[in-house]
Amino acid sequence: MNDEEPDDLWPVLPSEAVQDALSDPGLPVDLFSAIVAIAENPWLPESSARDSAADWRRLPIPHGRGLVEYVIAPHSHVVRLTRIIPL
C-alpha cells in the first residue's frame, strides 16, 4: 500500500455509453489502465485539450487502441468520462 491519501484520487463518473463499455468482460487492460491514470491525474502530459476548452481532455489509449474523452470539473473534484473512441 502506498502513502498517498485516497482523497488525492479524482472520482471518475462514466457516461451511460462509457458504463456499457466498462462493463464488457473483454475490456482491454490498456483502456482500464488509462482510466486509472485519469483518476490519479486528469491533466496527464499525454492528454490534450479538446477544442479550446482546457477542461475537456482527450487521452490516447496505449498501442493505438483509441481515445478516452473526459471533462474535468475542478470545483467538484470530479472527472466525467464522456466517451471512448476505439480505433
For each residue, the residues with C-beta under 8 A, 3 or more apart:
1:
2:
3:
4: 8
5: 8
6: 9
7:
8: 4 5 40
9: 6 39 40
10: 38 39 40 41 42 72 77 78 79
11: 39 77 78 79
12: 35 38 39 70 78 79 80 81
13: 78 79 80 81
14: 18 19 22 80 81
15: 18 19 80 81 82 83
16: 19 20
17: 20 21 83 84
18: 14 15 21 22 81 82 83 84
19: 14 15 16 22 23
20: 16 17 23 24
21: 17 18 24 27 31 84
22: 14 18 19 27 35
23: 19 20
24: 20 21 27
25:
26:
27: 21 22 24 31 32
28: 31 32 61 65
29: 32 33
30: 33 34 61 62 63 65
31: 21 27 28 34 35 61 65 66 68 84
32: 27 28 29 35 36
33: 29 30 36 37 62
34: 30 31 37 38 59 61 62 68
35: 12 22 31 32 38 39 68 81
36: 32 33 39 40
37: 33 34 40 41 44 59
38: 10 12 34 35 41 42 44 47 59 68 70 79 81
39: 9 10 11 12 35 36 42 79
40: 8 9 10 36 37
41: 10 37 38 44
42: 10 38 39 47 57 70 72 79
43: 47 57 72
44: 37 38 41 47 59
45:
46: 59 60
47: 38 42 43 44 57 58 59
48: 57 58
49: 52 53 54 56 57 58
50: 53 56 57 58 69
51: 56
52: 49
53: 49 50 56
54: 49 57
55: 71 72 73 74
56: 49 50 51 53 69 70 71
57: 42 43 47 48 49 50 54 69 70 71 72
58: 47 48 49 50 67 68 69
59: 34 37 38 44 46 47 67 68 69 70
60: 46 64 66 67
61: 28 30 31 34 64 65 66 67 68 84
62: 30 33 34 65
63: 30
64: 60 61 87
65: 28 30 31 61 62 86 87
66: 31 60 61 84 85 86 87
67: 58 59 60 61 84 85 87
68: 31 34 35 38 58 59 61 81 83 84 85
69: 50 56 57 58 59 81 82 83 84 85
70: 12 38 42 56 57 59 79 80 81 82
71: 55 56 57 79 80 82
72: 10 42 43 55 57 79
73: 55 76 77 78 79 80
74: 55 77
75:
76: 73
77: 10 11 73 74
78: 10 11 12 13 73
79: 10 11 12 13 38 39 42 70 71 72 73
80: 12 13 14 15 70 71 73
81: 12 13 14 15 18 35 38 68 69 70 84
82: 15 18 69 70 71
83: 15 17 18 68 69
84: 17 18 21 31 61 66 67 68 69 81
85: 66 67 68 69
86: 65 66
87: 64 65 66 67
